[in-house]
Amino acid sequence: MWPFGGTEAEKKRDDYYELWNNLKLALKKHDAAMSLINEAYNSYKGSIPFLSPVKIPSDDFEPKRAEKTREMEKYVDYEDLKTIDLTKAKDIAYEKYLHYKKIAEEEARERKEAFLNLFGGGK
């Protein structure tokens, strides 16, 4: 038992609850950023004019545009994986919070029973 801060389970419960809330906030911010990124990327894709890849000036422009488009697609895919990772981490933190919450509640119930038994208030 912790002398001033509760039990180990209570501390872990509180830590996982804080982590869960922080991950929810991070996921919300990441989702907002991804929404802006996807909006800008879709706008970019929709505004690309068709240029013949064999005529000047597009023969210089088109390979570079295609390269930058691939880089952007790779970045968006990477950020989508971050969304998945954040969601998994948030879910795991919440499961751990519930686990330690249950343990802390059981410990509190046991302490209450022990206290009542010690001072004659128990059955």
N, CA, C and O atoms as a Tinker XYZ file with bonds, in Angstrom:
   492  protein
     1  N      0.837000   -1.185000    0.000000    73     2
     2  CA     0.000000    0.000000    0.000000    64     1     3
     3  C      0.882000    1.248000    0.000000    63     2     4     5
     4  O      1.895000    1.303000    0.697000    81     3
     5  N      0.493000    2.225000   -0.773000    73     3     6
     6  CA     1.217000    3.495000   -0.806000    64     5     7
     7  C      0.832000    4.312000    0.420000    63     6     8     9
     8  O     -0.350000    4.398000    0.753000    81     7
     9  N      1.810000    4.913000    1.097000    73     7    10
    10  CA     1.470000    5.643000    2.311000    64     9    11
    11  C      0.566000    6.855000    2.070000    63    10    12    13
    12  O     -0.282000    7.154000    2.911000    81    11
    13  N      0.721000    7.553000    0.959000    73    11    14
    14  CA    -0.066000    8.768000    0.755000    64    13    15
    15  C     -0.812000    8.801000   -0.570000    63    14    16    17
    16  O     -1.643000    9.686000   -0.771000    81    15
    17  N     -0.554000    7.892000   -1.460000    73    15    18
    18  CA    -1.133000    7.993000   -2.791000    64    17    19
    19  C     -2.019000    6.838000   -3.194000    63    18    20    21
    20  O     -2.284000    6.665000   -4.384000    81    19
    21  N     -2.483000    6.052000   -2.266000    73    19    22
    22  CA    -3.313000    4.916000   -2.619000    64    21    23
    23  C     -2.463000    3.691000   -2.902000    63    22    24    25
    24  O     -1.252000    3.687000   -2.681000    81    23
    25  N     -3.119000    2.660000   -3.392000    73    23    26
    26  CA    -2.426000    1.409000   -3.675000    64    25    27
    27  C     -1.748000    1.458000   -5.046000    63    26    28    29
    28  O     -1.935000    2.393000   -5.825000    81    27
    29  N     -0.969000    0.438000   -5.306000    73    27    30
    30  CA    -0.313000    0.309000   -6.615000    64    29    31
    31  C     -1.361000    0.227000   -7.725000    63    30    32    33
    32  O     -1.202000    0.822000   -8.790000    81    31
    33  N     -2.431000   -0.518000   -7.457000    73    31    34
    34  CA    -3.491000   -0.659000   -8.462000    64    33    35
    35  C     -4.178000    0.682000   -8.720000    63    34    36    37
    36  O     -4.507000    0.996000   -9.864000    81    35
    37  N     -4.396000    1.471000   -7.675000    73    35    38
    38  CA    -5.022000    2.787000   -7.857000    64    37    39
    39  C     -4.119000    3.709000   -8.669000    63    38    40    41
    40  O     -4.587000    4.471000   -9.515000    81    39
    41  N     -2.824000    3.628000   -8.398000    73    39    42
    42  CA    -1.869000    4.452000   -9.145000    64    41    43
    43  C     -1.870000    4.048000  -10.623000    63    42    44    45
    44  O     -1.927000    4.903000  -11.507000    81    43
    45  N     -1.809000    2.757000  -10.879000    73    43    46
    46  CA    -1.825000    2.283000  -12.270000    64    45    47
    47  C     -3.145000    2.615000  -12.950000    63    46    48    49
    48  O     -3.165000    2.984000  -14.124000    81    47
    49  N     -4.250000    2.485000  -12.217000    73    47    50
    50  CA    -5.560000    2.852000  -12.768000    64    49    51
    51  C     -5.550000    4.309000  -13.221000    63    50    52    53
    52  O     -5.968000    4.631000  -14.333000    81    51
    53  N     -5.068000    5.179000  -12.345000    73    51    54
    54  CA    -5.037000    6.610000  -12.657000    64    53    55
    55  C     -4.087000    6.916000  -13.818000    63    54    56    57
    56  O     -4.385000    7.752000  -14.670000    81    55
    57  N     -2.938000    6.228000  -13.841000    73    55    58
    58  CA    -1.970000    6.430000  -14.926000    64    57    59
    59  C     -2.551000    6.004000  -16.273000    63    58    60    61
    60  O     -2.409000    6.712000  -17.270000    81    59
    61  N     -3.211000    4.833000  -16.295000    73    59    62
    62  CA    -3.803000    4.365000  -17.551000    64    61    63
    63  C     -4.976000    5.231000  -17.978000    63    62    64    65
    64  O     -5.210000    5.405000  -19.174000    81    63
    65  N     -5.716000    5.777000  -17.024000    73    63    66
    66  CA    -6.810000    6.677000  -17.365000    64    65    67
    67  C     -6.264000    7.955000  -18.009000    63    66    68    69
    68  O     -6.806000    8.445000  -18.999000    81    67
    69  N     -5.189000    8.479000  -17.431000    73    67    70
    70  CA    -4.557000    9.674000  -18.001000    64    69    71
    71  C     -3.987000    9.373000  -19.392000    63    70    72    73
    72  O     -4.141000   10.173000  -20.315000    81    71
    73  N     -3.333000    8.221000  -19.537000    73    71    74
    74  CA    -2.799000    7.818000  -20.839000    64    73    75
    75  C     -3.922000    7.685000  -21.863000    63    74    76    77
    76  O     -3.784000    8.148000  -22.995000    81    75
    77  N     -5.017000    7.065000  -21.483000    73    75    78
    78  CA    -6.165000    6.895000  -22.372000    64    77    79
    79  C     -6.683000    8.254000  -22.834000    63    78    80    81
    80  O     -6.947000    8.448000  -24.020000    81    79
    81  N     -6.828000    9.189000  -21.906000    73    79    82
    82  CA    -7.305000   10.530000  -22.273000    64    81    83
    83  C     -6.315000   11.239000  -23.193000    63    82    84    85
    84  O     -6.724000   11.897000  -24.150000    81    83
    85  N     -5.016000   11.111000  -22.912000    73    83    86
    86  CA    -4.003000   11.731000  -23.769000    64    85    87
    87  C     -4.008000   11.129000  -25.166000    63    86    88    89
    88  O     -3.854000   11.847000  -26.154000    81    87
    89  N     -4.183000    9.826000  -25.252000    73    87    90
    90  CA    -4.235000    9.170000  -26.563000    64    89    91
    91  C     -5.503000    9.547000  -27.328000    63    90    92    93
    92  O     -5.472000    9.693000  -28.550000    81    91
    93  N     -6.612000    9.703000  -26.616000    73    91    94
    94  CA    -7.842000   10.168000  -27.284000    64    93    95
    95  C     -7.623000   11.548000  -27.893000    63    94    96    97
    96  O     -8.027000   11.807000  -29.027000    81    95
    97  N     -6.985000   12.424000  -27.138000    73    95    98
    98  CA    -6.708000   13.774000  -27.627000    64    97    99
    99  C     -5.751000   13.737000  -28.819000    63    98   100   101
   100  O     -5.968000   14.426000  -29.815000    81    99
   101  N     -4.694000   12.932000  -28.713000    73    99   102
   102  CA    -3.727000   12.813000  -29.814000    64   101   103
   103  C     -4.406000   12.262000  -31.068000    63   102   104   105
   104  O     -4.135000   12.723000  -32.177000    81   103
   105  N     -5.277000   11.289000  -30.896000    73   103   106
   106  CA    -5.985000   10.708000  -32.036000    64   105   107
   107  C     -6.922000   11.736000  -32.664000    63   106   108   109
   108  O     -7.035000   11.812000  -33.888000    81   107
   109  N     -7.584000   12.516000  -31.836000    73   107   110
   110  CA    -8.478000   13.554000  -32.348000    64   109   111
   111  C     -7.693000   14.588000  -33.162000    63   110   112   113
   112  O     -8.132000   14.998000  -34.236000    81   111
   113  N     -6.540000   15.004000  -32.651000    73   111   114
   114  CA    -5.698000   15.969000  -33.370000    64   113   115
   115  C     -5.163000   15.359000  -34.662000    63   114   116   117
   116  O     -5.130000   16.023000  -35.698000    81   115
   117  N     -4.750000   14.110000  -34.601000    73   115   118
   118  CA    -4.222000   13.426000  -35.782000    64   117   119
   119  C     -5.304000   13.281000  -36.841000    63   118   120   121
   120  O     -5.050000   13.494000  -38.027000    81   119
   121  N     -6.511000   12.919000  -36.413000    73   119   122
   122  CA    -7.627000   12.792000  -37.364000    64   121   123
   123  C     -7.940000   14.125000  -38.030000    63   122   124   125
   124  O     -8.227000   14.174000  -39.226000    81   123
   125  N     -7.884000   15.206000  -37.257000    73   123   126
   126  CA    -8.138000   16.535000  -37.831000    64   125   127
   127  C     -7.059000   16.890000  -38.854000    63   126   128   129
   128  O     -7.357000   17.424000  -39.923000    81   127
   129  N     -5.808000   16.591000  -38.518000    73   127   130
   130  CA    -4.710000   16.866000  -39.451000    64   129   131
   131  C     -4.847000   16.006000  -40.707000    63   130   132   133
   132  O     -4.626000   16.489000  -41.817000    81   131
   133  N     -5.209000   14.740000  -40.535000    73   131   134
   134  CA    -5.381000   13.851000  -41.693000    64   133   135
   135  C     -6.532000   14.312000  -42.574000    63   134   136   137
   136  O     -6.473000   14.178000  -43.796000    81   135
   137  N     -7.557000   14.843000  -41.973000    73   135   138
   138  CA    -8.675000   15.364000  -42.756000    64   137   139
   139  C     -8.209000   16.514000  -43.651000    63   138   140   141
   140  O     -8.574000   16.583000  -44.825000    81   139
   141  N     -7.404000   17.409000  -43.089000    73   139   142
   142  CA    -6.868000   18.522000  -43.878000    64   141   143
   143  C     -5.921000   18.026000  -44.972000    63   142   144   145
   144  O     -5.960000   18.506000  -46.105000    81   143
   145  N     -5.084000   17.072000  -44.623000    73   143   146
   146  CA    -4.136000   16.512000  -45.591000    64   145   147
   147  C     -4.887000   15.849000  -46.746000    63   146   148   149
   148  O     -4.572000   16.080000  -47.913000    81   147
   149  N     -5.873000   15.031000  -46.416000    73   147   150
   150  CA    -6.639000   14.344000  -47.459000    64   149   151
   151  C     -7.418000   15.329000  -48.325000    63   150   152   153
   152  O     -7.525000   15.152000  -49.538000    81   151
   153  N     -7.953000   16.355000  -47.699000    73   151   154
   154  CA    -8.671000   17.379000  -48.460000    64   153   155
   155  C     -7.730000   18.080000  -49.444000    63   154   156   157
   156  O     -8.073000   18.271000  -50.611000    81   155
   157  N     -6.555000   18.456000  -48.970000    73   155   158
   158  CA    -5.587000   19.129000  -49.840000    64   157   159
   159  C     -5.088000   18.187000  -50.937000    63   158   160   161
   160  O     -4.934000   18.597000  -52.088000    81   159
   161  N     -4.838000   16.937000  -50.583000    73   159   162
   162  CA    -4.338000   15.969000  -51.561000    64   161   163
   163  C     -5.390000   15.690000  -52.639000    63   162   164   165
   164  O     -5.070000   15.625000  -53.826000    81   163
   165  N     -6.637000   15.526000  -52.218000    73   163   166
   166  CA    -7.713000   15.286000  -53.193000    64   165   167
   167  C     -7.914000   16.499000  -54.092000    63   166   168   169
   168  O     -8.185000   16.353000  -55.284000    81   167
   169  N     -7.782000   17.680000  -53.533000    73   167   170
   170  CA    -7.879000   18.897000  -54.332000    64   169   171
   171  C     -6.748000   18.950000  -55.354000    63   170   172   173
   172  O     -6.959000   19.303000  -56.514000    81   171
   173  N     -5.550000   18.595000  -54.908000    73   171   174
   174  CA    -4.382000   18.559000  -55.802000    64   173   175
   175  C     -4.606000   17.570000  -56.944000    63   174   176   177
   176  O     -4.377000   17.893000  -58.110000    81   175
   177  N     -5.058000   16.360000  -56.598000    73   175   178
   178  CA    -5.272000   15.345000  -57.634000    64   177   179
   179  C     -6.343000   15.777000  -58.629000    63   178   180   181
   180  O     -6.245000   15.486000  -59.821000    81   179
   181  N     -7.354000   16.465000  -58.139000    73   179   182
   182  CA    -8.429000   16.906000  -59.017000    64   181   183
   183  C     -8.046000   18.086000  -59.893000    63   182   184   185
   184  O     -8.723000   18.369000  -60.882000    81   183
   185  N     -6.974000   18.775000  -59.546000    73   183   186
   186  CA    -6.607000   19.972000  -60.303000    64   185   187
   187  C     -5.436000   19.746000  -61.257000    63   186   188   189
   188  O     -5.002000   20.683000  -61.928000    81   187
   189  N     -4.924000   18.537000  -61.327000    73   187   190
   190  CA    -3.798000   18.253000  -62.221000    64   189   191
   191  C     -4.299000   18.252000  -63.654000    63   190   192   193
   192  O     -5.162000   17.451000  -64.011000    81   191
   193  N     -3.777000   19.120000  -64.456000    73   191   194
   194  CA    -4.202000   19.122000  -65.865000    64   193   195
   195  C     -3.540000   17.964000  -66.609000    63   194   196   197
   196  O     -2.467000   17.491000  -66.236000    81   195
   197  N     -4.197000   17.536000  -67.645000    73   195   198
   198  CA    -3.583000   16.506000  -68.465000    64   197   199
   199  C     -2.569000   17.181000  -69.377000    63   198   200   201
   200  O     -2.901000   18.065000  -70.168000    81   199
   201  N     -1.337000   16.742000  -69.244000    73   199   202
   202  CA    -0.278000   17.242000  -70.112000    64   201   203
   203  C      0.343000   16.045000  -70.821000    63   202   204   205
   204  O      0.605000   15.016000  -70.198000    81   203
   205  N      0.566000   16.174000  -72.052000    73   203   206
   206  CA     1.206000   15.098000  -72.798000    64   205   207
   207  C      2.626000   14.923000  -72.266000    63   206   208   209
   208  O      3.354000   15.908000  -72.139000    81   207
   209  N      3.033000   13.709000  -71.955000    73   207   210
   210  CA     4.367000   13.488000  -71.396000    64   209   211
   211  C      5.498000   13.608000  -72.419000    63   210   212   213
   212  O      6.666000   13.453000  -72.060000    81   211
   213  N      5.178000   13.878000  -73.666000    73   211   214
   214  CA     6.234000   13.971000  -74.686000    64   213   215
   215  C      6.406000   15.380000  -75.232000    63   214   216   217
   216  O      7.303000   15.604000  -76.045000    81   215
   217  N      5.610000   16.308000  -74.832000    73   215   218
   218  CA     5.701000   17.666000  -75.359000    64   217   219
   219  C      6.304000   18.610000  -74.330000    63   218   220   221
   220  O      6.158000   18.413000  -73.124000    81   219
   221  N      6.968000   19.616000  -74.813000    73   219   222
   222  CA     7.566000   20.639000  -73.957000    64   221   223
   223  C      6.436000   21.565000  -73.512000    63   222   224   225
   224  O      5.607000   21.896000  -74.360000    81   223
   225  N      6.329000   22.002000  -72.291000    73   223   226
   226  CA     7.244000   21.847000  -71.163000    64   225   227
   227  C      6.923000   20.649000  -70.287000    63   226   228   229
   228  O      7.599000   20.428000  -69.282000    81   227
   229  N      5.907000   19.870000  -70.642000    73   227   230
   230  CA     5.494000   18.799000  -69.749000    64   229   231
   231  C      6.503000   17.664000  -69.646000    63   230   232   233
   232  O      6.465000   16.900000  -68.682000    81   231
   233  N      7.400000   17.536000  -70.609000    73   231   234
   234  CA     8.368000   16.441000  -70.533000    64   233   235
   235  C      9.314000   16.608000  -69.341000    63   234   236   237
   236  O      9.863000   15.621000  -68.851000    81   235
   237  N      9.509000   17.823000  -68.877000    73   235   238
   238  CA    10.306000   18.043000  -67.659000    64   237   239
   239  C      9.430000   17.992000  -66.411000    63   238   240   241
   240  O      9.856000   17.514000  -65.359000    81   239
   241  N      8.229000   18.481000  -66.537000    73   239   242
   242  CA     7.331000   18.610000  -65.390000    64   241   243
   243  C      6.719000   17.272000  -64.969000    63   242   244   245
   244  O      6.660000   16.965000  -63.778000    81   243
   245  N      6.275000   16.493000  -65.919000    73   243   246
   246  CA     5.521000   15.277000  -65.617000    64   245   247
   247  C      6.291000   14.261000  -64.768000    63   246   248   249
   248  O      5.711000   13.744000  -63.813000    81   247
   249  N      7.542000   13.946000  -65.048000    73   247   250
   250  CA     8.260000   12.989000  -64.188000    64   249   251
   251  C      8.392000   13.492000  -62.745000    63   250   252   253
   252  O      8.258000   12.709000  -61.805000    81   251
   253  N      8.650000   14.776000  -62.569000    73   251   254
   254  CA     8.789000   15.338000  -61.230000    64   253   255
   255  C      7.438000   15.322000  -60.506000    63   254   256   257
   256  O      7.372000   15.007000  -59.318000    81   255
   257  N      6.377000   15.659000  -61.215000    73   255   258
   258  CA     5.042000   15.632000  -60.613000    64   257   259
   259  C      4.696000   14.223000  -60.156000    63   258   260   261
   260  O      4.173000   14.034000  -59.058000    81   259
   261  N      4.984000   13.239000  -60.991000    73   259   262
   262  CA     4.694000   11.851000  -60.641000    64   261   263
   263  C      5.514000   11.423000  -59.419000    63   262   264   265
   264  O      5.006000   10.710000  -58.553000    81   263
   265  N      6.765000   11.849000  -59.346000    73   263   266
   266  CA     7.624000   11.536000  -58.204000    64   265   267
   267  C      7.054000   12.142000  -56.918000    63   266   268   269
   268  O      6.980000   11.470000  -55.889000    81   267
   269  N      6.654000   13.404000  -56.983000    73   267   270
   270  CA     6.100000   14.082000  -55.809000    64   269   271
   271  C      4.750000   13.475000  -55.405000    63   270   272   273
   272  O      4.424000   13.400000  -54.220000    81   271
   273  N      3.989000   13.055000  -56.383000    73   271   274
   274  CA     2.708000   12.412000  -56.082000    64   273   275
   275  C      2.947000   11.100000  -55.336000    63   274   276   277
   276  O      2.250000   10.810000  -54.363000    81   275
   277  N      3.920000   10.307000  -55.779000    73   275   278
   278  CA     4.257000    9.062000  -55.082000    64   277   279
   279  C      4.729000    9.339000  -53.660000    63   278   280   281
   280  O      4.355000    8.625000  -52.730000    81   279
   281  N      5.551000   10.377000  -53.486000    73   279   282
   282  CA     6.016000   10.741000  -52.145000    64   281   283
   283  C      4.830000   11.104000  -51.239000    63   282   284   285
   284  O      4.785000   10.708000  -50.074000    81   283
   285  N      3.889000   11.850000  -51.782000    73   283   286
   286  CA     2.714000   12.245000  -51.002000    64   285   287
   287  C      1.866000   11.032000  -50.650000    63   286   288   289
   288  O      1.388000   10.919000  -49.521000    81   287
   289  N      1.675000   10.133000  -51.593000    73   287   290
   290  CA     0.904000    8.919000  -51.326000    64   289   291
   291  C      1.571000    8.079000  -50.232000    63   290   292   293
   292  O      0.894000    7.520000  -49.369000    81   291
   293  N      2.886000    7.997000  -50.280000    73   291   294
   294  CA     3.634000    7.256000  -49.267000    64   293   295
   295  C      3.456000    7.903000  -47.887000    63   294   296   297
   296  O      3.290000    7.210000  -46.883000    81   295
   297  N      3.491000    9.228000  -47.852000    73   295   298
   298  CA     3.299000    9.950000  -46.602000    64   297   299
   299  C      1.887000    9.732000  -46.046000    63   298   300   301
   300  O      1.724000    9.493000  -44.850000    81   299
   301  N      0.882000    9.811000  -46.898000    73   299   302
   302  CA    -0.499000    9.607000  -46.456000    64   301   303
   303  C     -0.671000    8.186000  -45.930000    63   302   304   305
   304  O     -1.323000    7.989000  -44.905000    81   303
   305  N     -0.109000    7.205000  -46.601000    73   303   306
   306  CA    -0.177000    5.818000  -46.128000    64   305   307
   307  C      0.483000    5.670000  -44.762000    63   306   308   309
   308  O     -0.047000    4.989000  -43.883000    81   307
   309  N      1.638000    6.306000  -44.583000    73   307   310
   310  CA     2.351000    6.267000  -43.309000    64   309   311
   311  C      1.497000    6.880000  -42.197000    63   310   312   313
   312  O      1.412000    6.330000  -41.100000    81   311
   313  N      0.879000    8.000000  -42.481000    73   311   314
   314  CA     0.041000    8.663000  -41.482000    64   313   315
   315  C     -1.223000    7.845000  -41.190000    63   314   316   317
   316  O     -1.715000    7.859000  -40.062000    81   315
   317  N     -1.745000    7.145000  -42.178000    73   315   318
   318  CA    -2.891000    6.259000  -41.939000    64   317   319
   319  C     -2.506000    5.140000  -40.974000    63   318   320   321
   320  O     -3.306000    4.750000  -40.125000    81   319
   321  N     -1.291000    4.627000  -41.100000    73   319   322
   322  CA    -0.816000    3.602000  -40.165000    64   321   323
   323  C     -0.689000    4.170000  -38.751000    63   322   324   325
   324  O     -0.943000    3.469000  -37.771000    81   323
   325  N     -0.302000    5.426000  -38.649000    73   323   326
   326  CA    -0.240000    6.074000  -37.335000    64   325   327
   327  C     -1.625000    6.122000  -36.695000    63   326   328   329
   328  O     -1.764000    5.933000  -35.487000    81   327
   329  N     -2.637000    6.372000  -37.504000    73   327   330
   330  CA    -4.014000    6.397000  -36.996000    64   329   331
   331  C     -4.371000    5.047000  -36.402000    63   330   332   333
   332  O     -4.952000    4.969000  -35.319000    81   331
   333  N     -4.023000    3.992000  -37.109000    73   331   334
   334  CA    -4.298000    2.638000  -36.624000    64   333   335
   335  C     -3.545000    2.386000  -35.322000    63   334   336   337
   336  O     -4.119000    1.863000  -34.366000    81   335
   337  N     -2.273000    2.751000  -35.276000    73   335   338
   338  CA    -1.466000    2.548000  -34.070000    64   337   339
   339  C     -2.011000    3.339000  -32.879000    63   338   340   341
   340  O     -2.070000    2.820000  -31.764000    81   339
   341  N     -2.403000    4.576000  -33.109000    73   339   342
   342  CA    -2.970000    5.388000  -32.027000    64   341   343
   343  C     -4.275000    4.786000  -31.515000    63   342   344   345
   344  O     -4.527000    4.774000  -30.310000    81   343
   345  N     -5.089000    4.295000  -32.418000    73   343   346
   346  CA    -6.359000    3.686000  -32.024000    64   345   347
   347  C     -6.114000    2.438000  -31.189000    63   346   348   349
   348  O     -6.762000    2.240000  -30.161000    81   347
   349  N     -5.186000    1.598000  -31.622000    73   347   350
   350  CA    -4.851000    0.388000  -30.859000    64   349   351
   351  C     -4.318000    0.750000  -29.481000    63   350   352   353
   352  O     -4.726000    0.158000  -28.482000    81   351
   353  N     -3.413000    1.713000  -29.421000    73   351   354
   354  CA    -2.827000    2.123000  -28.141000    64   353   355
   355  C     -3.902000    2.672000  -27.205000    63   354   356   357
   356  O     -3.898000    2.379000  -26.010000    81   355
   357  N     -4.810000    3.460000  -27.745000    73   355   358
   358  CA    -5.903000    4.024000  -26.947000    64   357   359
   359  C     -6.772000    2.898000  -26.394000    63   358   360   361
   360  O     -7.135000    2.921000  -25.218000    81   359
   361  N     -7.106000    1.922000  -27.219000    73   359   362
   362  CA    -7.949000    0.805000  -26.784000    64   361   363
   363  C     -7.258000   -0.038000  -25.718000    63   362   364   365
   364  O     -7.892000   -0.461000  -24.751000    81   363
   365  N     -5.970000   -0.281000  -25.889000    73   363   366
   366  CA    -5.213000   -1.055000  -24.902000    64   365   367
   367  C     -5.136000   -0.299000  -23.578000    63   366   368   369
   368  O     -5.293000   -0.896000  -22.513000    81   367
   369  N     -4.896000    1.006000  -23.640000    73   367   370
   370  CA    -4.836000    1.814000  -22.416000    64   369   371
   371  C     -6.168000    1.759000  -21.678000    63   370   372   373
   372  O     -6.196000    1.678000  -20.449000    81   371
   373  N     -7.269000    1.802000  -22.420000    73   371   374
   374  CA    -8.586000    1.748000  -21.776000    64   373   375
   375  C     -8.825000    0.377000  -21.146000    63   374   376   377
   376  O     -9.378000    0.292000  -20.049000    81   375
   377  N     -8.419000   -0.691000  -21.822000    73   375   378
   378  CA    -8.555000   -2.037000  -21.251000    64   377   379
   379  C     -7.746000   -2.164000  -19.963000    63   378   380   381
   380  O     -8.215000   -2.738000  -18.981000    81   379
   381  N     -6.529000   -1.625000  -19.976000    73   379   382
   382  CA    -5.681000   -1.660000  -18.778000    64   381   383
   383  C     -6.306000   -0.831000  -17.655000    63   382   384   385
   384  O     -6.284000   -1.228000  -16.490000    81   383
   385  N     -6.867000    0.332000  -18.024000    73   383   386
   386  CA    -7.546000    1.172000  -17.028000    64   385   387
   387  C     -8.674000    0.388000  -16.370000    63   386   388   389
   388  O     -8.782000    0.383000  -15.143000    81   387
   389  N     -9.522000   -0.281000  -17.167000    73   387   390
   390  CA   -10.630000   -1.059000  -16.611000    64   389   391
   391  C    -10.127000   -2.191000  -15.721000    63   390   392   393
   392  O    -10.713000   -2.476000  -14.677000    81   391
   393  N     -9.038000   -2.834000  -16.140000    73   391   394
   394  CA    -8.451000   -3.918000  -15.363000    64   393   395
   395  C     -8.014000   -3.421000  -13.983000    63   394   396   397
   396  O     -8.361000   -4.017000  -12.964000    81   395
   397  N     -7.254000   -2.329000  -13.958000    73   395   398
   398  CA    -6.763000   -1.815000  -12.677000    64   397   399
   399  C     -7.867000   -1.144000  -11.873000    63   398   400   401
   400  O     -7.783000   -1.084000  -10.646000    81   399
   401  N     -8.882000   -0.648000  -12.528000    73   399   402
   402  CA   -10.035000   -0.087000  -11.819000    64   401   403
   403  C    -10.728000   -1.190000  -11.033000    63   402   404   405
   404  O    -11.097000   -1.006000   -9.873000    81   403
   405  N    -10.899000   -2.339000  -11.679000    73   403   406
   406  CA   -11.535000   -3.477000  -11.017000    64   405   407
   407  C    -10.700000   -3.939000   -9.818000    63   406   408   409
   408  O    -11.241000   -4.203000   -8.744000    81   407
   409  N     -9.398000   -4.035000  -10.007000    73   407   410
   410  CA    -8.519000   -4.450000   -8.909000    64   409   411
   411  C     -8.588000   -3.442000   -7.765000    63   410   412   413
   412  O     -8.680000   -3.832000   -6.601000    81   411
   413  N     -8.544000   -2.152000   -8.086000    73   411   414
   414  CA    -8.592000   -1.110000   -7.052000    64   413   415
   415  C     -9.914000   -1.162000   -6.297000    63   414   416   417
   416  O     -9.933000   -0.979000   -5.080000    81   415
   417  N    -11.015000   -1.408000   -6.994000    73   415   418
   418  CA   -12.318000   -1.528000   -6.337000    64   417   419
   419  C    -12.352000   -2.731000   -5.402000    63   418   420   421
   420  O    -12.899000   -2.646000   -4.303000    81   419
   421  N    -11.774000   -3.850000   -5.830000    73   419   422
   422  CA   -11.714000   -5.045000   -4.977000    64   421   423
   423  C    -10.862000   -4.774000   -3.742000    63   422   424   425
   424  O    -11.228000   -5.161000   -2.632000    81   423
   425  N     -9.733000   -4.113000   -3.935000    73   423   426
   426  CA    -8.871000   -3.787000   -2.789000    64   425   427
   427  C     -9.583000   -2.852000   -1.821000    63   426   428   429
   428  O     -9.474000   -3.017000   -0.606000    81   427
   429  N    -10.310000   -1.872000   -2.348000    73   427   430
   430  CA   -11.039000   -0.940000   -1.485000    64   429   431
   431  C    -12.118000   -1.679000   -0.690000    63   430   432   433
   432  O    -12.321000   -1.408000    0.494000    81   431
   433  N    -12.797000   -2.599000   -1.341000    73   431   434
   434  CA   -13.822000   -3.392000   -0.666000    64   433   435
   435  C    -13.191000   -4.235000    0.445000    63   434   436   437
   436  O    -13.736000   -4.333000    1.545000    81   435
   437  N    -12.039000   -4.843000    0.148000    73   435   438
   438  CA   -11.340000   -5.658000    1.155000    64   437   439
   439  C    -10.875000   -4.799000    2.330000    63   438   440   441
   440  O    -10.985000   -5.211000    3.485000    81   439
   441  N    -10.352000   -3.595000    2.035000    73   439   442
   442  CA    -9.910000   -2.702000    3.117000    64   441   443
   443  C    -11.085000   -2.289000    3.992000    63   442   444   445
   444  O    -10.969000   -2.221000    5.216000    81   443
   445  N    -12.217000   -2.016000    3.350000    73   443   446
   446  CA   -13.408000   -1.613000    4.108000    64   445   447
   447  C    -13.862000   -2.743000    5.015000    63   446   448   449
   448  O    -14.175000   -2.524000    6.186000    81   447
   449  N    -13.896000   -3.961000    4.468000    73   447   450
   450  CA   -14.299000   -5.120000    5.268000    64   449   451
   451  C    -13.332000   -5.347000    6.424000    63   450   452   453
   452  O    -13.757000   -5.627000    7.545000    81   451
   453  N    -12.048000   -5.229000    6.159000    73   451   454
   454  CA   -11.044000   -5.415000    7.211000    64   453   455
   455  C    -11.198000   -4.350000    8.291000    63   454   456   457
   456  O    -11.087000   -4.647000    9.481000    81   455
   457  N    -11.453000   -3.123000    7.883000    73   455   458
   458  CA   -11.639000   -2.039000    8.840000    64   457   459
   459  C    -12.863000   -2.296000    9.713000    63   458   460   461
   460  O    -12.816000   -2.140000   10.933000    81   459
   461  N    -13.969000   -2.696000    9.059000    73   459   462
   462  CA   -15.187000   -2.972000    9.809000    64   461   463
   463  C    -15.006000   -4.133000   10.754000    63   462   464   465
   464  O    -15.487000   -4.098000   11.887000    81   463
   465  N    -14.313000   -5.173000   10.297000    73   463   466
   466  CA   -14.057000   -6.328000   11.173000    64   465   467
   467  C    -13.157000   -5.967000   12.328000    63   466   468   469
   468  O    -13.342000   -6.462000   13.440000    81   467
   469  N    -12.181000   -5.109000   12.079000    73   467   470
   470  CA   -11.237000   -4.701000   13.119000    64   469   471
   471  C    -11.930000   -3.917000   14.219000    63   470   472   473
   472  O    -11.592000   -4.061000   15.394000    81   471
   473  N    -12.890000   -3.096000   13.851000    73   471   474
   474  CA   -13.547000   -2.243000   14.831000    64   473   475
   475  C    -14.948000   -2.745000   15.208000    63   474   476   477
   476  O    -15.750000   -1.987000   15.754000    81   475
   477  N    -15.241000   -4.008000   14.921000    73   475   478
   478  CA   -16.472000   -4.600000   15.388000    64   477   479
   479  C    -17.702000   -4.264000   14.577000    63   478   480   481
   480  O    -18.815000   -4.598000   14.982000    81   479
   481  N    -17.533000   -3.620000   13.455000    73   479   482
   482  CA   -18.703000   -3.263000   12.650000    64   481   483
   483  C    -19.053000   -4.320000   11.649000    63   482   484   485
   484  O    -20.076000   -4.213000   10.972000    81   483
   485  N    -18.229000   -5.347000   11.530000    73   483   486
   486  CA   -18.474000   -6.389000   10.542000    64   485   487
   487  C    -19.475000   -7.411000   11.040000    63   486   488   489
   488  O    -19.920000   -7.339000   12.185000    81   487
   489  N    -19.826000   -8.344000   10.209000    73   487   490
   490  CA   -20.827000   -9.362000   10.558000    64   489   491
   491  C    -20.229000  -10.439000   11.428000    63   490   492
   492  O    -20.925000  -11.377000   11.817000    81   491
